[in-house]
Amino acid sequence: MSRPLPLGSVIGYSGTVPGGMVLHPDKSTLVYALGTCIVLRHRGDDHNQEFLQGHSNKVSCLAISRSGKYLATGQVSYMGFTTTIIIWDLEERRILHQLNLHKVKVESLSFSPCETFVASTGGQDDGKLVVWYVKSGKAVCGSPTPIDYAQCVCFFNCTNTKLVTAASAKLTIWEFDEGNRQLRPYDCQLGKIRRVLQTIVIDSKDDYVYVGTQTGDVLQVSLGPKLFQNHGPKQKLCMGVQSTISTPFDDLLVGGGDGNIVLLRSGTLKTVSSTRVHGSVTAMANGNADQSGSFEFFVGTSKSNMYDAKRNMMASQLIHTCHYDKINDVAFPSGYSEVFATCSMDDIRIWQLEKCRELLRIQVPNQKCMSLAFMPDGKSLISGWNDGRIRAFGPQTGKLLYTILNAHKLGVTAITGTSDSGKIISGGVDGQVRVWRIGPHSHSLIATMKEHVEVVNGVQVRKNDSECVSCSSDGSCIVWDLTRFTRNNSMFASTFFKAIQYHPDESQLLTTGTDRKITYWDAYDCAAIRIVDGSLTSEMTALDISPDGTAFVSGGYDKEVLLWNYDEGHPYFTGKGHSEPITKVKISPDQQHVVSVGEEGGIFIWDYKAPTSASTSPASVGSPASGSPEP
């Protein structure tokens, strides 16, 4: 069987997970969700990361115990299936228990102050509240939540047997009897106030609970008589309250859907100060505090940004960022492995690989970049967009160099440059392959090659610029003569071709697609040489061959990165971490890293391992791939 591919570092953050970022009590480690991964990152070093992997689907919530010894994470499952809660031992970085009782989704988690219990609530398809033993992983008691499912749960700070849940319109205090294994609910009286409740925070003395609402205000409810006391601020937050925390000095920090963060006095709920960040505030965590009243806090937003802010100035500093939408492509400059580029909705970003740091962001608002490539001379970064335009930018400045209008109808899905950097070859949703001449002050269309009838998913060009090959969702790959601009040869299969690559010696072609097969083709007569199973379950979307031609990497809807020996057709390493389909994979020119990007918006940087031969390694035995020569 294949061995695990070591995961070196990750760029990304699932900003849409409510409370999806917490700060470890040691105040030095940020813990946050990214797809199926839990990332532990040192707050001062982006490259100092550890990963907790065990979930089979994307993480939906997380909670950390008061001492930082335990971490609980819940996930989303498929309709009708049970979902999993994992309790982690953070000191040993291992799974302590896997709890399976809720269905479809775990909505919220909370540890008791003594760390003996953890409470969990299920989503709208489950509607249950369950209290578990942390050490044994067994359920203490459970109860269906009244009327509606509980969106959040929170233990009291000073007692281990009381907790609060907030449903869409009901605030409930629960007491559980460990001996009789019972949960007893007590409804809070909100009077004439009608709100959709979204967040909960309890003050340090357990006197009041503060509830954030979809209306944009905070309700103050006394936990003794269980009565509504106050609400504020007067100026409500737009798009509702998405996150609330209690500060070290018992005030409230409230994050809104519009990116506003407001500091409120806990007694009066009046605004003290405010700041603003980019995206909806979905998570906040307290940092260090001093006796002068100043404190530090961290903010996570729906745009996959993280901020470090301080109370004395209420000024925020961006400390981590990534794409918040599906990443469509990734590219390295020719022969240079220090940086790489990715593209998504609204922007192109250039990253420093070693430090996982964003160097440059090129923004085109309200447009989606569907493909990109560095010109071989390194002087421009060419990109295809869903508005049908090709845009070229300076890779160091981000300055727009030129734009080719109406390059393709409905969008440019594939793009590459010739080795002399004088031409661009592009493919589009319209099925056409076009060749463009790029001059120092102008650009022009040389030829349009029309044979594909579906979207062109990939274009590759020979080193001598004499031929190029394109693959399409119509089940064909066509080799084009770049002198006569006509078809030289073609390949057909019962599949939607998603990716195509030339072997470095250009004697063979490698393709993959929706039939889950990876096919070797002769580059001269276009005959199929060999077919291997790229996946046993899902369609394939991405391929890349190593510069020395000894290995290739693949990815697809099974969310796994496979590193293959090219000659043997066996996968020796498997990388698991993506929670949604992989869109592109690339091997760095120095063959030290593999970069994969996916629909969840994460960039996964894996350590490249040379696949060993079958004669020296048992890894190929029992491999899911099976080579079969074409008859």
C-alpha positions, 0 to 999 in steps of 0.5 A: 500500500502507498505511504503517507505523503508528508505535509509540510505546510498549509496556507489557508483557513476555513473562515466560514466555520463559526468559531473556527479559530481559537488561541491555545491557553499558552497564548502562542499557538493558533488552532484553526480549521482548514477543510478536514485538517486542524492546523496548529500554527505558532502565532509568530511563524507561519511556517511553524505548523503542525496538523491533526488529521482524522476527519473524513469531511470538513470540520464544522466546529471546534472547542478547546479546554481551559487548560489546553490539554484537550481539543474537540472537533466536529464535522459535517457528514452526508444526509442520513449518516452519523457524523463524528466528533474527535477528542484530541490530546493536544499534548501528545497530538493524538486522537483520544476518542471518536464519538458517533451519535449525531447525524449529518452535522455537529453544530457546536461544542463546549468543554466544562470548566473541570474538563470532565465533560464536553457538550455537543449539539447536532444540526437541524437534521439531528436536533440533539444535545449530548454530554460526554465524558472526556476521558472515556468517550462515553455519553453521560446523557442526551436530550432533544432540543425543544422546538428547534435545533441549538445553534450553539452551546456553552458551559457555565464558567464556575459550575460543571453541571450547567450549560446554555443553548441558543436555538433560533428563538429560544434560550435554554439553561440546562442542568444535568444529573450525572447520577440519574443521567438526565438533562433538565431544561429551563427556558429563559424569559425574553419578554416581548423581545423576538430575536434569532439567536446566534452566539453565546458568551457567559461572564466570568462570574456566571451572572449573565449570558450575552446572546448575539442576534441576527438583528445585530444587537446583544441580549443580556439575560440574568442566569439566576432568575433567567430573565431578560435584562437589557439589550444593545448597542443602540447602533446595531451591527449590520448583517447580524452578530456573528461572533462574541467573546468576553474580554479579560476585563469582563467587557464584550467584543462583538463581531458583525457580518459586515466586518465591524468589531465593537467593544461594549461595556458589559453592564450598559452594552454601550459602545466604547470603541470599534474597528473594521476588518475585511469579511464577516467576523466568524471567530475571535480569541483573546490574547495577552492582557496587561494591568493597564487595561490593554489586551490583544485579540485575534479575529478570523473572517469569512474571507479567510483572513486572520487579524491581530488587534489590540484594545488600546488602539483598536487597530488590526493587523493582517497576520494570515490570508488566503483565498476564500473561494475555489482555487482554479490554478497554480503555476511556478515560474520556469526553473524557479521554485522560490515563488508560485502563483494561484488564482481564484475569485477576484484575484491572483496571488503570488506566494513565497514558498519557503515562508508561506507568505503572500508577496503580491495580490492582483485584484480584478473585482467581481471576476474569476481567474480560471487559468494562469501561467508564467511566461518562460522569460519570467517577464509576465504572468498571463491569466484567463478570466471568466469575462473572456479576457486574457490579462497579463501582469508584471510578476513583481509589481502586479501592474497590468501590462496588456489585455486581450479583449474577447479572447474567448466567449464565456471564459478562458479556461486554459493558457500557456506561453511558447518557449520564446515568450512571443506567443500565447496559446489559449483555450476557452469554454467555447471549445476553440484554441487560439494563438496570439502574437505578443509584441512589445507594444501590441498583440494580435490573433494569429489563428483560431483552431476549431474542432473541440465542441466542449470546454478546453481544459488544458493546453500544452506546447512542445519545447520547440514550439512546433506543436501543441496539444489540447484536451477537452470535455468532448472526449478528445485530445488534439495535437495541433501544428503551430505552423499550419494551424491544423490538426496533426493527430487526435486521441479519443476516449469515453471520458471528459479529459481534464488534464494533459501533460507532455513527458519531459522528453516529449515522447509520451503524453499523459491524460486523465479525466472523468473515467478515473483512468490515467492514460499514457499515449505515444506522442507521435502516433497518438496510440494508447500505450498504457492505462492505469486506475488513477482512482477507485472511486472518483473522477480525476482533475489534475496531473503534473509530471516531475521535471526529470520524468521519473514521477508524476502527481495526480489529484481529483474528487477523491481529495487525495494527492497521489505521487506515482512512479512514472515507469511503473504506474504505481502510487507510492505516496498518498497525501490526505488533507483536502476536504473538497475536490483537488483542482490542480497539482504542481511539482516544484521545478527543484522537485522538493515540494508538491503544491496542491490546491482545491475547492475549499480554498486551501494551498497544501505544500507537501514534501516531495518524495522520490517514488522508489522502484518496485524491486526495492520497496514493498509499497507497490504490493497491493497498490490500487493502480493496475497497469494494463497495456492497450491491446 
